[in-house]
């Protein structure tokens, strides 16, 4: 009997981490609770221990499933992986005023262009971010913070941003807003405009997943899955199986007279990552146009939807950023971009003239589970 596919949510937030009422960081309002479920799973070489640890981090639920030689080893590894994610959250969160990135932005607002020393995690995330900006021709932008803040306000008011404010936000974001200075002893970063704000909502979870996976590998764990509420990475397959089964979420249209959904294929993944961007539950209609919470860095406005994009890549950092960029670029340009990236594949669902459309890149079929 084939094991069930691991379910994925319909959509996830790719703009920034959730904020509670009153503007306070959601994670500050929650007690950090960790739960672990440990079982013995039969493997090809006898008994293998399986433990799934969970914790709320970066504003969403995280699950870390580990297979190891003993329950104690599996539990300890899962908890260590979640601790690593919490460490990265303290670096990248723009809701925590004490985080490294918040302090960086506060310091550089008074002296734009001044190089500031940064930690290895922040340097690594920024380095990957700038590379992905070039790879996506600006469809992904870690300096999109001024635009996401403006678009959040537009979603609340139901009105498009003021043209003058939009122009100012565009000037403080995009290429040239961030400069890394790599030196032998340390890395420094310059935010080149007083209003430049970093937003790791489209890459931070992916980076944290990869860092946690690296920690598990260092501990000798060869079979694990990390799920950050929709961003998923897996290493070697579970005992007795040759892959992990990951269900692709459908495109759901809500707020209309009829709901349309596409099929839900199942991916067969090993040493890979998958991320989904969509606007099923986070959108606003302004002047008759449905806009996503996902901001197009080139216009400062939300992506016109509804859309859903699932991207498979070699690592979660890449999958996370590419799912956002593909949503921004649209099916034609987005899938063409994916075709040019080795090892990446994507599936794009959207509605056009009230009809559901689905297209996938050529490599998508390689990752589908066979009947």
Buried (B, 14 or more C-beta within 10 A) or exposed (E): EEEEBBEBBBBBBBBBBBBBEEEEBBBEEEEEEBEBEBEEEEBEEEEBBBBBBBBBBBBBBBBBBBBBEBBEBBBBBBBBBBBBBBBBBBBBBBBBEEBBBBEBBEEBBEEBEEBBBBBEBBBBBBBBBBBBBEBBEBBBBBBBBBBBBBBBEBBEEEEBBEEEBBEBBBEBBBEEBBBBBEEEEEBBBBBBBEBBBBBBBBBBBBBBBBBBBEBBEEBEBEBBBBBBBBBBBBBBBBBEBEBBBBBBBBBBBEEEEEEBBBEEBBBBBBBBBBBBBBBBBBBBEBEEEBBBBBBBBBEBBBBBBBBBBBBBBBBBBBBBBBBBBBBBBBBEBBBEBBEEBEEBBBBBBBBEEEEBBBBBBEBBEEBBBEE
